[in-house]
């Protein structure tokens, strides 16, 4: 009975420290950590104090990782809990000496003092770490390093104490193997959690980029709506001006007015709208919006736009983000090149070919364009130093995926293909 109470009281500071440190607490999380901690400290199969500390550290680290979503903070909190527990035990045993005649009462008093010191330390440390995170975030890594060094010093001391126990040669050998296995398990968990964090970060960036792209798409739609309102106003003025020609029976002048002032603008506007309407065949809104936003700003009277899109062009969700980023660069460069030329053409094709999707962007380019190998150099831009987005940036994005990028310059046309 006394032994069970001892294990519970020994585990209580650790559990309360975990609860105080956590910013997000759930009943399931607290229950799992409590059960695991009690099992590790009471199970007969684990007789080594060193192994118990390492296993408890792994459990606590995993718990903090899933609640805080920050491996750095999880490492600091996990280390501090064991350091606090060790320091508090040292202080409490020096404050109150255990009386052999009232050992149970003395033990309870020592553990209550230990609990009070542990909670005080945790509250102070949590406040300090919150200040560091907000004001001097760069100190987090040195703090983690110091905490881990002190924690492993604690583990080493515990192990050295166990080495001094007589007649435990085979046990110590097994213990050493168990500790190495536990450390290997911890490192494996760290790698898995780090990969998970990176995946979560990329997913978050992807959602943010798609949201920003869709926001730009909505702004472009609002801008087009405003242009439609302006067109209606201009249309009324055109009708009024034509009415004066009819009123005065000036049919020759009206014919000249129509062909010189109206017909060209009408045809170019119709052509652009017809081409942009094809974008509805793209099933991905993120992909459709990047094309719409970039191509809708083209001067239709100077640049000839041609779109070729399969009846239903579909891309997987995992491909949306890299395609949006890549096409943003490609289309920006194409539009910039046509702006400098003041006239030319841009051809875009989204097709399925032999089981693969192919996106082709072909635009007019200057005769004086540098050779392809120079364009692909990191930091190079035709706009000058530190301006524009070079092909090296695009290549870096492509290398993060299983896409294939083909770039070529043929007869004053700059052609880029993304195959996926």
N, C-alpha and C positions, 0 to 999 in steps of 0.2 A: 504493500500500500504506500509506504513511505517512498519506495523507489519510483513508483509511478508519478507521485506528486513531485518528486525531484525532477523528473524528465519534463513534466509540464511547466514547472516554474523556470527551468533552464531555457525552455523554448519560448516562453512568453515574451521576454524582451525583444527577441528576434522578430516574432510575429507582429508585435505592436509597432516596432520600428519600420517594418515593411509597410504596414497600414498607414503610418504617418507620412512616410516618404512619397507614397503613391499619389498622383494627381487624379487618377481614375480608379475607383474601387468597385468591384463587383462581388456579389456573394459567392459566385462560382470560383472566382480567382482566389479569394481569401480561404475558401474551404479547401481547395486543392493544395495550396501552399501549406496550410495547417496540417493536413493529413500526411503529406509527403515529409514535412519536417519531423513530425512525431514518429513516423515509421522509421526514418533514417536514424533517429536518436535512440529508438527502442529495439529495433530488429536485432536479434542475436547474431545474424550472419555478418553484420558490420560491427566488429569489435574495435576497430582502429579509430581513434579520435581524429587523426589526420584525414583519413578517407571520408569520415562523416562531414568534416568541414568543407572538403572539396565538393562532395555531392550536394550539400546544402547550398553552397555558393552557386552551383550550376542551376539548381531549382529556383533560387532567388533571382538570379540573372535573367532566366527565361521569363519569370513572372513580371519583372520590371520592363523587359523588352516589349512584351505585348501590351503593357498598360501605358508606357511612356512613348513607345515607337521611336526611341532614340538609343542605339547601342552604347553611345558614349556615356549618357546619363545612367543607363542600366549598369554599366561597369562601375561607375563611381558609387552609386547607391549600394550595390551589392557588397563592394569592398568595405565601405564605411560601416555597414551594419555589423560585420564581424569584428572590425577594429574597435568600434564603440563597445561591443559586448565584452571584448577582452579587457579594454581599458576600464570600463565600468566595474568589472569583477575585481580588478586589481585595487581600485579606489575603495569600493564597498568593503572588501575584506580588511583593508587598513583602517577604515573608519570604525567598523564594528567587529570586534574579535569574537569568534564563535566560542560559546561556553559549552564545554563537554557535558555539563549537568543538564542543560536545556538545549540539546542539539537541534531538535526540530524547530523550536521557537527561534533560535539563533539563525538557523538556516533560512527560515522564512523572512526574517528581518533583513538579512544580508541581500536576499533576492529582491526584496522590495526597494532597498536602497539602490541596488543595481538597476532595477527597472526605471526608477526615477531619474538616475543619471543618464541612462540610455535615451530616454524620451527627451530629456533636456538637450542632449547633444544632437539628436536628430532634428529637433526644431530649429536649433541654431544653424546647423549645417544646411538644412533645406532653405532657410532664409538667405544664407550666404551664397549658396549655389544659384538661387533665383536672381540675386544681384549680379553675380558673375555672368550668367546667361544673358541678362539684359544689357549690362554695361561693358563687360570685358569678356566676351565669348571666347576670345583666343586662349584664355587661361584654362579652358575645359580640358584640353589634351594634357598639359602639365599636371593638372589636378588628378586626372585619371591615372597617369603614369606613377605619381607618388602613391596614390591609394593602392594600386596593384602591387607595387614594390613592397609596401608595408604589409599587405595581405599575404603575399608569398613568403615574407619574412616570418609572419605568424605561423604559416603552414610548416615552414622549415623547422622552426623551434619546436612545434608539436611533434614533428617527425623525429627530431634529435632526442627528444625526451623518451619517445617509444623505443628508440635504439638502445637506451640505457637499461631497459628492462631485461633481467637475466633469463637465460633459457628460452629465448624467443627467436632463434636463428632462422628456422624455417618460416615462422610467422612473419618475420620482418621481410624476408625475401618475397613472400606472397604479397605482403602489404605494398612493397615497392612496385610490384607488377600491377596491383590494383590501382595504385595512385597514377601510374603512367597511363593506364587504360582510361581512368576518369578524366585525366587531363586531355588525352586524345579525343575523348567523347566531347569534352567542352569545346575544343578547337573546331571539331566537326560542326557542332551546333552554331558556333560563331560564324563559320563560313556560310552555312545554310541561311542564317538570319541576315547576314550581310547581303546575300543574293536576293533575299526577299525584300530587304529595304531598298535595294537598287531597282528591283522590279516595280515596287510601289512608287518610287520617285519618278521613274520613267512613265508610269501610268498617269501619275498626277500631272506631269509636264504635258503629256499627250492630251489629257482632258482640258488643261488650261489653254493649250495652243488651239485646239478645235473650238473651244468656247470663244476665244478671241477672234478666230477666223470667221465664225458664224456671226459674231457681233459686227465685224467689218462688212459681212454680207448683208446684214440687215440695214446698216448705214448706207450701203450702196443702193439698196432697194429704195430707201427713203430719198436718196439723192435723185434716183430715176423718177420717182413719183413727183418730185419737185420739177424735174425737167419736163415731165408730161404736162404739168400745169402750165409751165411756160410755153410749151408747144401749143397748147390749146389757145393761149392768148395770142401767140404769133399766127396761129391758123385763122383766128378771127380777123386779125389785121390783113392777112393775105386775101381773105374773101372780100373784105371791104375794098382793098385796092383793086381787085379784079372787077368788082362791081362798078367801079368808076369807068373802067375800059368798056364794059358792056353798055353802060349808060350813054357813053359818047360814041358808040359803034366803032371803036378803034380795035378791030379784030387783028390786024397785022401787028400792032404794038402789043396786044394781049398775047399773041402767039410768041413773039420775041421775049416778052416778060416771063412767060411760063418756061420756056426752054433754057433761058439764061439764069433765072433766079430760083425757080421752084423744082424743076424736074430732077436736077442733079442731087440736091439735098434729099429729096424724097426717095430716090433710088438707093442712095448710100445708107439712109436710115433704115429702109426696108431690108436691105441686104444684111446689115449688122444684126437687126432684130431676128431675122430668119436664122442666122448662124447661132446667135446666143440661145435661141429657143431649143436648139439641139442639146444644150447642156442638161435638159430635163431627163435625157436618157441615162445620165450618170446616177446610179442608185445611192451613192454616198453623198450626203449633204455637204460634208466637210470638203470633199474633193470638188464637188460641183460649185461650191461657193468660192474656192480659191481661183478657179477658172473665170467665174463670173466677175469677181472683183478686179482681177488683173486685166481681163480682156475688154471690159466695158469702158475703160478709160481711153481706148484706142481712138485716134482721130480717123473716123470712117471715110472722110473725104481724101485722105492722104495715104491710108494704109488699107490694103485689101486683106480681109480676114476670111479664112476658110477653116471650117470645122468638119471633121469626119469622125463620127462616133457610132459604134455598134448600137443596135436597137436597145439593148439593155446592158450597160457596162457596170459590172459589179466588182467590188474589191472587198477583201476581208478586213475586219475591224483592226487587226494588228498591223495592217499595211497603211492605214489611213494617215497616221501621224508622220511617218517618214516620207510618204508621197506628198503630203501638204507642204512639209518643209522643203523638200527637193524641188517641187514645182513652183513654190514661191520664189526660189532663187532663179530657176530657169526662165520663168515668165517675166520677172523683173528685169533680167538681163536682156531678154528679147525686146521688151517694150522700150528700154533705155536705148538699145541699138537703133530701133526704128525712129525714136525721137530725134536722135542725132542725124539720121539720114534724111529726116523730114518726109520721106515717102518709102514705100516698099510693100512687102507682104509678110504675113505670118500664117503658117499652116499648122493646125493642131489635129492630131489623130489619136483616138483611143479605140484600140481594136483588140480582139482576141485572135491569137495566131498559134495554132498547133498546141493548144492547152495552156499557153502562157498569155498574160496580158501585156500589151505593148502601148506605151504612151510616147508619141513623137511630137516634138516641137521644132518647127523649121522656120527660120526667119531670115530676112535679108540682112546682110552685114556689110561693113565697109571693106573696100579692097585693101586698105592699109592695116587690116586687123593683124596683130602679132601671130606668130605660129602657135599651134596648139600646145606644144610642150611648154611654151612660155606662159600661156594663159593658165595652165594647170599648176604653176609654181605657187607655193604658199605665200600669201600676202600680196600677190600681183593683182592689179586691177587696171583696166583700160582708162579708168577715171583719175588715176594718179595714186600717190602714196596714201594709204589708210582711207581709201574711198572705195565704195562699191563692194560687191561680193564676188570673189573669184571662184573658179572651178574647184580649187582645192577644198573650200568649205563644203561644196556640194559632194565632193568625193568622200569626205569624212562622214557625211550623213549616210551615203550609200554603203560604206564599209561596215556600218552598224547593222545592216540588213543583209538579206540574201538576194537583193536586187542586182541587176546587171546594168551598168551605164555605158552607153556608146556615144562618143562625141566625134564629129567630123565637120570639116569645112569644105564645101563643094560648090564651085561656080558662084562665089559671093553669097552663099547660103550657109548659115550656122545651124547644124542639125544635131539634136540630142534625143536619144532614145532611152527610156527606162523600161526594162523587161523584168517582169516578176510573175 
